[in-house]
Amino acid sequence: MDLLRSEPMQLVQLIIPIEAAHRSISYLGDLGLFQFKDLNENKSPFQQTYASQVKRCGEMTRTLRLFKEQMMKAGISPPTRSTKDSGLDLEKLEVKLKELEAELLEINANNEKLQHTYNELVEYKLVLEKVGEFFSSAQNNAVARQRELEVQPIVETSIDSPLLMEQDATCPIKHIKLGFISGLVSREKSIPFERILFRATRGNVFLKQAIVDHHVQDPLSGDKVHKNVFVIFYSGERVKSKIIKICDAFGANRYPFSDELGKQFQMMTEVSGRIAELKTTIDAGLLHRSTLLQKIGYQFESWNLLLKKEKSIYRILNMLNINVTKKCLLAEGWCPISAARQIQKVLLQATMECNSQVGTIFQVLQTKELPPTYFYTNNFTCSFQEIVDAYGIAKYQEANPGVYTIITFPFLFAVMFGDWGHGICLLLVTLYFIINEKKISSQKLGDILEMVFGGRYIIMMMALFSIYTGLIYNEFFSIPFELFGPTAYGCRDPSCRDSTTIGLIKVRDTYPFGVDPKWHGTRSELPFLNSLKMKMSILLGVSQMNLGIILSYYNAKYFGNNINIWHQFVPQMIFLNSLFGYLSLLIIVKWCTGSQADLYHVMIYMFLSPTDDLGENQLFVGQKFFQVTLLLLALIAVPWMLLPKPFLLKKQHEERHKGQSYSLLYSGEDPLESESHSIHLDHKEFEFSEIFVHQLIHTIEFVLGAVSNTASYLRLWALSLAHSELSSVFYDKVLLLAWGYNNTIVLIVGIIVFICATVGVLLVMESLSAFLHALRLHWVEFQNKFYEGDGYKFSPFSFTSLTDEDGI
């Protein structure tokens, strides 16, 4: 029952010598049981004492981020379990990181230059190959054409030919030397490139392109793209300047080319040799870079963890007040009373290791400030506590509904999800997570899987209770079994001719546990189960609401609030049980006696005609007088809740502050007591109208909520019925229907559809629906009876709670 109330807390002041401050905070971070208060809230980050150290940690974090990016690019992942670098402090780490960063940046710069040159040479080689092929083929075509002209005989032609021949003889041919530019352009830009060239030069160029089959790495961007080799023939310097500008605009890389065959061969040989040399040099550089990154990777996690710790330590040190003259730091914070001895022990150890002449002073402060709420949880109870904390953090020392949620939450879920076949499926899934929790917790999971894994113990409890309620409902994928003995009902004769008309008779003792299997499949199954589950839902709801009201009594008794006991707890118990407690009693009496009384009629006419005779609806002697008495008590309870409390609170306030015009004299020996008294005098004025309106709202809410909350528990009946009917439909209309075709393929398809429907609808959607409804019943119907939930969580300084945001 350690979870019933939060751990007792105390406000502590620590006076730490400056030389031992860093180690003391570090040891407190390892312990994780001290929550520091920020004593420098008004200071900007630049005015803080240890701002320079925080800045250094940020710079080293940036360096580690650079290393991580480089390792990801190189495909190197740092090991999860890193080797610890013993004796490495922040100063040494800073020097080491600077050296490694400088070396890595130098290697990267050299590799980029070499890679740029290598990519240019590769492109140059492609230009030499493709343009050389073009020149060679053009030259071969020209030679062949010349030979054809020499071989052809001179024949007489038309009347126009002699004039042309005479013109050729009289005017000698002018040989014009054409210039050319060669290079590569992106294939996507080749068509616009050709079009712009044609328009800019008015068609006075000749462009020849050759497609490169494979990707080419661009020297400027480093991206692999498809490119075309081009050669442009032109005449004139003005055209040449236009072509160069167009090439630059389209990002086309230009390379020189000689039309002499000897120079082409010489250039090809030189380029191939340089490419081979650069390839060897680049491989050696990449190997050196990979070796350096692997060396960094071995220590990366330990460096990252060290930086996280140092950054968090200096962040805490910036929250403390510094006394330069006395050379000490003043810290304030909350800690559990049970952890005081552990904290003093680690503080003493820190001062001894730092050879401090003065030890750390541990002093408990008296305060009226509300302490934080701290519950010690383990892997099992943590997830249940998170359900409660999602609604609101418990006020300090308030009764914690998480204790009861461990049982009531999975049980109410199981009431709606009751099927022991489905429960076994859920249990197998959650057992896999629990058995392999160490392995799975170290892996990165998706959002949905992470939620399921975090709630593995909740799902386990839900599965176990679902098996239990499924045995009570006698449903295994909607199929009943005679697990606890034979059915109590049988036919009137061996032929069972009248079993569907007259019905069955009881031939044995009552089925020992749960619903008799004979009810399933009969005409009266649905009315019987509806009546059973509806009444069971009301009983469970009234029981849980009573538990909530009883917990409000224990809260009031623990905090010494007698007004809440007599003017809140007592009338609430009377009102709820006068109406719905009485209804629960009638249900139990009807079950025990087998009466045919109409409970709807009894409850309605209890208000409309309380003095009328009950007739055949009477369940026990004196019921009429008992009903009138309960009705009067319920009517009395409403003004009892509303009127006395505001007036008693006003009287209590006046008595508490009656003597405030007089001040007490203090000798000065106890300044803390004087301070606490002065704080006590600064009280707020009592607003009676505000208190009365608040009590009126609370009373109306409880009276109406008693009705609506009881009706809300009928969702247990509705969802249980829906789950049972869906399971029955999938079994009858899918599995049995496929079985009746006597066809293997249809049977296999039917089984697959049945499995998919069961998993997708019943095990996933229905379980999520039941989970949310159980959550609502706890948050609204149960916790609003006693749980204020206006506290704040105990957040100690702990290295185990450091996240990735604190590091890289």
Phi, psi and omega in degrees: 000021176296337181278350186296318177229148184294161181297138174298131184245160176217147176271127188238143172248129179246129173249105190251130174299143184301319184293338181254006187294312184299312182291325179296314179296323179297316180292324176293327175294323176294323181286317176069041181226022182225124178257114183280146172261142180278110179269359181236044183297329185278351181274142175283162180302332181281341180270355184286154188295319186253036180294324181294321179293322177296321179295320177298318178296322177296321179293320178291327176296321176298321178296317178295325177297321176297316178299319181295317178299318180293323179292322178294321177295324182277356180076026180253125178252129180294142180295145180292324177256103183267154177283132182282133178271098186291142176075015182264118176252186187294320181295313180296321180295322180298315179297316182295319180294323178296317179297314181294322179295315180298317180295318181293318180295323178294318178297317180296318180297316179295318180295322179295318178296314180296319180293323177298314178296319181297316179295323177296318180293324178296316178296319180299320179296320177298319178298316180299320182289308187289315180291324176298319177298320181295313179297320181295315180293322179295320180293319179296320178295321180294319179295316179296321180294322180297319180295321180296320180292324180290325184282328186294131177286157179276122182237156178286140182237200184289180185292337181280336186296313181302326179296318179294319179295319178295322178296322179292325182286321182282325181251110180292149182291136177265117178275117181255128179277117178268138173269165179212152176233133182237157179172198179231144177224150180298140183296328179294331183262002188294319182290312175299325179299315180293321181293316180295321178299316182297318183286322184291326183258006180057034176080012182267036174224160174237118184250131176235128181239148176229132183280135173268125188292323186255170177292149177237133179277120183289133182295328184278307183272334183081000180276151177271119183226161173276134182227160174242140172274133180232155169222131184243123176262136184215173177221121178105148183287326179296319178294322180298315180297323177296317181297318181296319179295320179295319178299317179295322180295324180270003180068029179276128179276125181260140180226143181287151180212141180251139180275000177274134185295322181295316179293325177300315181296319180296316180294320178298318180295316181295316181295317179299319179296317180292325177297317179296317179297315180295324178299316179296317181295317180296318178299319178295320178294319178294323178295317178296319179295318178296320178297317179295318179293324176295321177297319177293320182298326180297326184255001189299311183295321179293321176294318180297317179295319179299317180294320177301314181295314182296318180296318180291325178296314180291331175294322177290318180299329177288346178274352184262155174273137181251135175247104187290322184291318180270359177054054180212163177245139181253122181236146174229147180181175182256145174209153174296143179299325181292341182263003184299318182294321178296319180295315179298324181295314182289328177293320177296318178298320181294317180292325178291319180292333179269004179057038179282137180286335181243135179276167178285133181268125180251112186230128179276131180257145174268132183209156174260003179291141182289123181289161175287164182260128182224121174246131176278114183240162175240189182300328183281311186278344185299314184294324177291322178293327179295327177298317179290317182294333178295332176281320180169145179285133181299143173294154183306124177068014176283149178301131186265117178290350179300330179298315183279334180297331179304326181258312188291324183295306178294333180290315178294325174300315184291330177299324180275338188247015192299104173198116188286344172288313176295324178297321178296321178298314178297321181295319180296319179296312184288330176294325176298317179294321184288318181295323183255029187293327179293318180290317184288325183294337180274355181260160175269120182252162174287174183299315183290313180297325180294322177294316180296317181293322179295329179258029185298324181284329174296315180295324178298315179294320178298321180293317181295317179290329177294322176297318180296309180291329176296323175293325177292315178287345183058057180227124174233097190054040180074007180260126178278151178227150175267071185282327188250022178129174180287159179295153181276352186245149180211176181282160179285329178222167184299333184278344181056038183289326185255020184291331181269348181254303181276322179113184181261163176240157180281119184247347181223181176293161181302143178304128194292330186215120175083194183282135178297133183298340181291340179294330184290130178090356180270168179291331182267008182298310184295313177300320181295310182292326176298313180297317182296310186287328178294313180293323178296323179296319179295317179298316180294319181295314180296322179296315182290322177294323175296321177299319178297318179292322178297323178293329175295328175295316180293327175296312181296320179293322181293320181271003177069035183257089182290334179297317179293329180292309188275335186240012173224304182295309185297308179294329178293318177296319180296312184296312184296316185277341175293330182257294188271336169294321176295320177299319178296321177297317179298321179297315181294318179296319180295319178297319185286324184266342184073026183290156178259019183295146179267107184290331176300313181297318182298313184288324180292312184280353171295329178266319185285315182222075184293340183265354181289156179287139183282332179066230184286351179271005179282130183257334180207165183290138179078018183293323182296311179298321180296320180294317180297318178299314180296322179295319178295319179298321179295321179291324179290326186295332183293305176295333177298319177290328190274310196273311190295322189299312180301320181291322178292323177294321178295317179296318179298320179294318180295320179292324183292325185248027183293318187261032184281345178288345178255138179252145180274148177265136179239145181282350181089358180280340182233079183294331181295320180294320178298320180294318180294326179291320180294326176292322181297330182288335181279076183259160176270153178289146182276119179262098184296318182297321179294317179296320182293316179297319178298318180292324178297315178297317181296321180292313179299319180297319180291317183296311179290324180293331178298324178283309185292324180292320177297317178295330181294330179290348177292349174297335175300316178293314185296314182288327176295318178296317181297318180296317181294318182290321177297318178297320179293321180295315180297324181286313185285315189269350179244299186288308182293325179295318178292325179294328184286348181279346182053039179232127185297317182295315179298322179295316180297316179297318179297318179296317180297315179297320179297316180295314181297318179293319180295314181290311186290317186269307188279315184277335182256297185291316181292321178294320177295319178297314179296323179298313182293322179291321176295324178296317179296318180298326179282317183290317188264304188283328185263306190286337181287354179279338185211341193265120178275315175063037180247024178271186176227149191281144174287117183241083183286157174285116184214137178288335181289340181266008178292135181254177178295335180293332179287337178254240180269000000 
